[in-house]
Amino acid sequence: MIGVDIYVVLGLLAALYIAWNLGANDAANPTNMAVGSGAITLKKAILLFAVFAAIGAIVQGYMVMKTIGKGVVPDIDAVGALSASVAAGLWVTLSTWKGLPVSTTHSSVGAVLGIGFAYMVLKHQQTSINWDVVGKVVLSWITSPLLAIVLSIGLYMLFSKIALSLYNKGYDVDRIFKYLLLASLAFSAYAYGTNDVGNATGVYVTVISKLYGLPDMNTMFFLALLGSAGIALGAFTWGYRVIRTVGFEITRLDYVTGSAAGLSNALIVWVFSTVPKILFGYGMPISTTHASVSSIIGVGIARERSLKAINWKTVGVIIVSWLLTVPVAASISFIIYFILTII
């Protein structure tokens, strides 16, 4: 049998790998509006993303990290944590390579569910999955994109009126909304770091705390630093692939629509990360990809007042990849765990 410490080391390397995947696939979520509207260059957008995502991960990342690490499957062992990380990472790598903005949140939660099912089948632990938490997470997956569409439409209508008023008064509307768009990029990246760093590192909260006797908060701070480093690396290497898909191929963006979509995305992600933590004790690991894409769909519909403003072929491919994510990640995770337990 391989020693537990070896599994922990391999697991943390796997966490760094999935954090790289997060940056590669999800750098698009906060940046696509600013890049797609021409407010900022791709390289500068990725730099802003890396900085503010790291701040969000370090300051508030613990809110969602605990949900994935102790909420869905309360007592994950080192082998399970390693299996979940590798499974989620493989699926996101494949999707990023194809330029598909899949949900790393769904990938991570799906992989953790796969470990829960493995415990049920292989160890006969019928209470290995906390279905109450899973239910709240799934509900947040449904409500967050719908709310993002509604909020982005409302913000676009508000911003359009403000833009017209400013234009009539002689102000440089493009300049004002360009800065608003960049501010929303920074806020969105912060919210992203808050919500998504747990996808890479959350499964190790229980493992490290139990094995090495560290308080949960100390463990989560260390994991947030590790996740931030991986996210930044992923953004700078492969981030451009999905940014191009979401920023340019769903609908045409300008400064006003980009600002509305960007702020909608940021607010939805931040609210779902913080409010449920206060109410239920667990921040909801929603899909920042869903929130981002849904916000862009919303402003596209609002601007043209027509569903024809959206490239539904691109959206359809994205939705199919979303639907495949949880079962595929869970299946891969289950198989990897089974293989590792017989080595």
N, C-alpha and C positions, 0 to 999 in steps of 0.2 A: 504493500500500500504506500502511496505517496504521502509524505508528511503534510500535516495541516498548514504549517508555515509556508511550504512550497505553493500550496493552493492559494494562500493569501497573496503571496508575491505575484504569482501568475494572474490572480484575479485583479490586483491593482493595475498590472500592465494591461489587462483586458479593459479595465475601467478607463484607462488613458486612451486606449484604442477607440472605445465607444464615444468618449468625449471628442476625439478627433472627428469621428463620424458626425457628431452633433454640430460641430463647427462647420464641417463641410456641407451638410445638408440643410442646416437650419440658419446659417448666416443670412439666407435669403429672407427669412421672416421679418426681421426688423429693417433690412436694408433695401428690399426690392422696390418699395415705393419711391425712395429717394433716388435710387439708381435709374429706375424705369422712367421717372419724370425728368431726368437730366439735371437734378439739383446738385449732384455730387458724383465724382468719379468712382468707379468700382473699388479701386485700391483704398481711397480715403474712407469710403463707406465701411469697408471691412475693418479698417483700423479703428474707427469709432465703435463699431460693433464689438470688437475684441475687448476694448477698454471698459465699456459700460456693462457688457455681459459679465466680465470678471467682478466688477463692483457689485452687481446684483447677486451673483452667486455667493460672494463672501458675506454680504450684509444680510440677505434674506433667504439664501438658498436652502437653509435648514428646514424651512416651512414645508417644502414639498419632498425634500430628501427623506424625511422620516416616513412619509406616506408610502413611498416605494420600498423603503428599507424595512419598515416594521408594520405597515398597515395592511397591504394586500396579502402578503404571506408573513405572519408575525415573527417566525423564527427560522430564518434562512441560514444554512450552514455554509462553510467555505466552498465546498464543491458546487452547491447550488448557486452561490453568488457568481462563481467563475462561469458556470454553464450559461446563466442568464446573460452575463455580459457578452460572452462570445456570440451567443445566438442573436441578440439584438444588434450587435455590431456587424455581423455578417449580412443581415438583411438590409440594414441601412447603407452599408458599403455598396451592395449590389444596386440598390435604388438610386444612390447618388451617382454611381457610374453611368446609369441610364438617364440621369438628369431629372429624376422624379422626386418631388418634394413630399416624401412620406413622413408620417408622424414618428419621430423618435420616441415620443411619449408612449404611443401605442406599441411600438416595438419593445420598449423596456417593460411596460406593464404586461404585455403578452408573454414576454420571456419569463417574467416572474410567475405568471399564472402557470406556465409550463412546468416550473419547478414545483408549484403547489400540487399540480396533477401528478407529477412524478412521486411526490411524497405519498399521495393518496393510493396510487397504484402499486408502487414498489415497497413502501413502508407501512401501508395501510393506516395512514394518519388522516382520518376523515375530517378533522377540523383544521387542516393545514392552510385553508384559504379563508380569509375574512370576507365573507360575501357581502356584509353590510358596507364595508369600505369599497369593495369592488362595485357595488350598485351605485354608490355616490359618484365614483370615478366615471363610470359609463354614462350616467346621467349628465355629468359635466361635459362629456364628449359630444353629447347631442345638443345641449343648450348653448354651449360656447360659440359654435359657428353660426347658429341662428341669431344669437344676440349680436355677434360681430357684424352680420349683414344689416340688421336693423340699426345698430349704432352708427355704422359707417354711412348709411343713407341719411340718417338724421344730421350727422356732422357735416356731410356734404351740402345739404340744404342750408344749414346755418352758415357755413363758410362761404357759400356762393353769395348769400345776401351781404355778408361782411365785405367780401371782395368787391361787389358792385358798389357798395357805399364808399369804400376807400377809393375806388377808381373815380367816382364822381367828385370826390374831394381832392383829387390830384395826387394821391399817394402812389408810390411804386408798388403795385399789388404783387407783382412777381417776386420782388425782393423780400417783401414781408412774408409771403407764404413759403418762400424758399427757406427762410430761417426757421419758420414754424415746422416745416417738414424735417429739417435737420434736428430740431429739438425733439420731435416725435420719434426720430430714429434713435436718438440717445436714450429716451425713456423706454422705447420698445426693447432695445438691447438690454437695458437694466432689468425690465420685467422678464425678458427671456432668460437671463442668467438666474433670476429668482426661481423660475418655474422648471427650467430644463436641466440644471446641473445635477439634479437628483436622478435623472434618467441614466447618467453615466455611473454615478457613485452611490446611489441610495441603497443598493443591495449590500453594501459593505458596512453600513452603520451598525447592524447587529453583530456581524462577524468580528469586526475590530474591537468594538466595545466589550464583547464577551471574552474574546481570547486574550486581550491585553489589558483589560481592566480600566479602560479610558472612559471618562464621562461622555455621554452622547454628544454634547455640544462641542467638546474638544475634537472628537472624532469627525463630526460634520464640518468643522472649520478646516481641518486638514484635507478632507475629501473635496471641499469646495475649491481649495487652492489647486489640487490635482486636476479637478475637472475643468477649471478655468484655463489652465495651461493647455490642456488637450483641445478645448473648444477653440482657443485662439489659433493653435497650429492648424486645425482643420479648416478654419475660415480662410487662412492665408494660402492654403494649398489647393483645395478643391471647391472652395465656396462659390466661385464664379459660375460653376456648372448649373446649379439650381437657381441662382439669382437671375440668370438670363431667362430661364423658363418662366418663372413667376413674374419677374419685373417687366417682361416684354411680350409674352405670348398669351396672356389671359385677356387683357383689355388695354387700351391706350391710357396712359397716365399723364397728368400735368401737375403743377404745384398744388392746386386746390384739391383735386381728387387724391393726390398722393398724401397730402396733409390729413385729410379726413380718414383715409384708409389706415395711415400710420398711427394716428392717435387712437382710432378704434381698436386696432390690434393691441397697442400698448395697454390701454385701459382694461380690455377684456382679460388679457393674460395676468396683469397685476392684481386685478380684483379676485380672480379665481385662485390665485396663489395665496392671498392674504385673508380675505373674508372667511372662507371655510375653515382656515386654521384657527381663527378667533372663535368661530361658532362651534366647530366639531372637533378641533384638535388636530386636524389633518388638512394641509393645503392640497388643493386638487391639481394633479398633474395633467392639465389639459394639453391638447395639441396646439402648440404655437403655430404650427403649419396650418391647421384648420382655421385658426383665428385670422392669420395673415391672408390666406387665400380667400376666405369668406369676406373679409373686409374689402379686398380688391373687387370681388364680384359685386358687392353692395354698391360701391361708388360707380362702377361701370353701369349698373342698372339705373342708378339715380341720375347720372349725367345724361344718358341717352333716353331715359324713360322708356327703355325697351330691353327685353331679354336678348335681343339681337346684338347688343353691345359686347356680349361675352363670347369668347371663343370656346364653345361648349365641347368641341372635340378635345381640346387640351384639358378642360375641366373633367371630362369623362374619364380620360386616362388617369388623372390624378385621383379621382374618386375610387376607381378600381384598385389602384395601388393602396389606398387607405383601407379598403375592405379586406384586402389580403393580409394586411400587416399583422393583426393580432393572432389569427390562426397559424400563419407561417412562423412567426417568432416563437409562439408557444410550442409548436411541433419541433422546431430545431432545438429549443432549449431542453425539452423532454428527452430527445434523442442523445444530446451531448451529455446530459446528466446520467442517463442509463449507461452510456459507454464508460464514463469516468468512474462510475461506482463498481464496474467489473474489472477495471485495470488492476 
